[in-house]
Amino acid sequence: METGLAGKTVVITGAANGIGRATALAFAKEGAHVAMLDHDSGKLAETAALIRDCGVEAFSVEADLSTAAGVKAGLDAMLAQLPRGVDVLINNVGHGDPKPFEEITDEQWERTFAINLMSMVRVTRHLLPVLRQKDKAAIVSNASDLGRQPETAPADYAAMKSAMLALTKSLARAEAPRIRVNAVAPGPIWSTFWSRPGGFADGMASIHNMPPRQAVDHEMKLRQLPLARLGEPEEVANVMVFLASDLASYVTSSVWGVDGGSIRNIV
Ligand SMILES: NC(=O)c1ccc[n+]([C@@H]2O[C@H](COP(=O)([O-])OP(=O)(O)OC[C@H]3O[C@@H](n4cnc5c(N)ncnc54)[C@H](O)[C@@H]3O)[C@@H](O)[C@H]2O)c1
């Protein structure tokens, strides 16, 4: 099937690791040029080299996407490099620090708000005028199944992911028919998000009072996933590429689960 992505330019936030990197590579394999923002300059350079190996252009800018100034400086520097504008925006960057509700401080709520929700708000607002210049532009945002079906923890993260889904619906109505706006809601995906020190595996370890790997397995049992495993970044990347492509030309305002079957309700 023809995705129609060859020669297009895709901006991806948080593209140095995990799902963002896998998504950058998946677009590159479809012939799209990839523009990436992240604060991890070392891994960003590695990802850019992998993109160029696919025979397309890679643009990368180091930016802290948790602040207004960081988003503005990063996107201004990025747009100055892009010869063909922007066809697709992937709002991927996100961060989670799972703790029981009473242990989440105001500072953590504000950090979670800034990196998970306000990055999407600020990046989208900055790029909308550029996306509106294209005939078939698309925005895909990376939310979470926890935004549709929150667990006991992390409450701050789940609340921001729900807000991302609400914003997806608002933008889909506001920007139609020129720009399609969709979201993915991944279930647990094994990436640096889980494995880094202080990441989801360590958070689950202190919540369940077990070693990290055992705590992850325990958490998966509690979630009763029909597919009974964590997902891989590439499995989310494939769905994001589909939603951004011509193959999804009648899909807007939708939330696509990539979650091993975690969501139990019908709508
Ligand atoms: N892994 C999962 O289980 C899972 C599940 C559902 C949703 N998600 C969502 O998918 C997205 C990607 O997650 P992932 O698993 O690839 O995580 P990851 O931690 O592997 O990658 C996140 C990327 O964002 C970058 N980043 C973090 N804070 C930043 C900042 N302030 N400025 C710039 N860059 C920053 C990191 O350097 C990293 O490259 C996130 O929005 C996450 O919430 C992940």
The ligand as an SDF file (V2000), in Angstrom:
LIG
                    3D

 44 48  0  0  0  0  0  0  0  0999 V2000
    6.8840    3.5380   27.1140 N   0  0  0  0  0  0  0  0  0  0  0  0
    5.6300    3.4310   27.4750 C   0  0  0  0  0  0  0  0  0  0  0  0
    5.2270    2.4730   28.1650 O   0  0  0  0  0  0  0  0  0  0  0  0
    4.6190    4.4470   27.0210 C   0  0  0  0  0  0  0  0  0  0  0  0
    3.2710    4.1190   27.1040 C   0  0  0  0  0  0  0  0  0  0  0  0
    2.3210    5.0310   26.7050 C   0  0  0  0  0  0  0  0  0  0  0  0
    2.7240    6.2690   26.2400 C   0  0  0  0  0  0  0  0  0  0  0  0
    4.0460    6.5630   26.1830 N   0  0  0  0  0  0  0  0  0  0  0  0
    4.4010    7.8890   25.7010 C   0  0  0  0  0  0  0  0  0  0  0  0
    5.2230    7.7700   24.5670 O   0  0  0  0  0  0  0  0  0  0  0  0
    6.0800    8.9010   24.4740 C   0  0  0  0  0  0  0  0  0  0  0  0
    7.5030    8.4290   24.2540 C   0  0  0  0  0  0  0  0  0  0  0  0
    7.8240    7.5620   25.3250 O   0  0  0  0  0  0  0  0  0  0  0  0
    9.0640    6.5680   25.3010 P   0  0  0  0  0  0  0  0  0  0  0  0
    8.6020    5.3130   25.9080 O   0  0  0  0  0  0  0  0  0  0  0  0
    9.7030    6.5580   23.9810 O   0  0  0  0  0  0  0  0  0  0  0  0
    9.9900    7.3310   26.3680 O   0  0  0  0  0  0  0  0  0  0  0  0
   11.5820    7.5480   26.3830 P   0  0  0  0  0  0  0  0  0  0  0  0
   11.8570    8.0470   27.7590 O   0  0  0  0  0  0  0  0  0  0  0  0
   12.2670    6.3320   25.9030 O   0  0  0  0  0  0  0  0  0  0  0  0
   11.7900    8.7170   25.3380 O   0  0  0  0  0  0  0  0  0  0  0  0
   11.3730   10.0420   25.6180 C   0  0  0  0  0  0  0  0  0  0  0  0
   12.2490   11.0010   24.8420 C   0  0  0  0  0  0  0  0  0  0  0  0
   11.8810   12.3310   25.2260 O   0  0  0  0  0  0  0  0  0  0  0  0
   13.0720   13.0560   25.5320 C   0  0  0  0  0  0  0  0  0  0  0  0
   12.7530   14.1020   26.5130 N   0  0  0  0  0  0  0  0  0  0  0  0
   12.3070   13.9130   27.7820 C   0  0  0  0  0  0  0  0  0  0  0  0
   12.1710   15.0970   28.3910 N   0  0  0  0  0  0  0  0  0  0  0  0
   12.5230   16.0580   27.4820 C   0  0  0  0  0  0  0  0  0  0  0  0
   12.5860   17.4720   27.5200 C   0  0  0  0  0  0  0  0  0  0  0  0
   12.2820   18.1720   28.6190 N   0  0  0  0  0  0  0  0  0  0  0  0
   12.9740   18.1290   26.3990 N   0  0  0  0  0  0  0  0  0  0  0  0
   13.3030   17.4520   25.2840 C   0  0  0  0  0  0  0  0  0  0  0  0
   13.2880   16.0980   25.1950 N   0  0  0  0  0  0  0  0  0  0  0  0
   12.8890   15.4190   26.2830 C   0  0  0  0  0  0  0  0  0  0  0  0
   14.0420   12.0270   26.0690 C   0  0  0  0  0  0  0  0  0  0  0  0
   15.3870   12.4590   25.9550 O   0  0  0  0  0  0  0  0  0  0  0  0
   13.7320   10.8320   25.1730 C   0  0  0  0  0  0  0  0  0  0  0  0
   14.4870   10.8450   23.9900 O   0  0  0  0  0  0  0  0  0  0  0  0
    5.8550    9.6930   25.7540 C   0  0  0  0  0  0  0  0  0  0  0  0
    4.9630   10.7470   25.5230 O   0  0  0  0  0  0  0  0  0  0  0  0
    5.2320    8.6850   26.6810 C   0  0  0  0  0  0  0  0  0  0  0  0
    4.4250    9.3010   27.6600 O   0  0  0  0  0  0  0  0  0  0  0  0
    5.0050    5.6860   26.5610 C   0  0  0  0  0  0  0  0  0  0  0  0
  1  2  1  0
  2  3  2  0
  2  4  1  0
  4  5  1  0
  4 44  2  0
  5  6  2  0
  6  7  1  0
  7  8  2  0
  8  9  1  0
  8 44  1  0
  9 10  1  0
  9 42  1  0
 10 11  1  0
 11 12  1  0
 11 40  1  0
 12 13  1  0
 13 14  1  0
 14 15  2  0
 14 16  1  0
 14 17  1  0
 17 18  1  0
 18 19  2  0
 18 20  1  0
 18 21  1  0
 21 22  1  0
 22 23  1  0
 23 24  1  0
 23 38  1  0
 24 25  1  0
 25 26  1  0
 25 36  1  0
 26 27  1  0
 26 35  1  0
 27 28  2  0
 28 29  1  0
 29 30  1  0
 29 35  2  0
 30 31  1  0
 30 32  2  0
 32 33  1  0
 33 34  2  0
 34 35  1  0
 36 37  1  0
 36 38  1  0
 38 39  1  0
 40 41  1  0
 40 42  1  0
 42 43  1  0
M  CHG  2   8   1  16  -1
M  END
$$$$
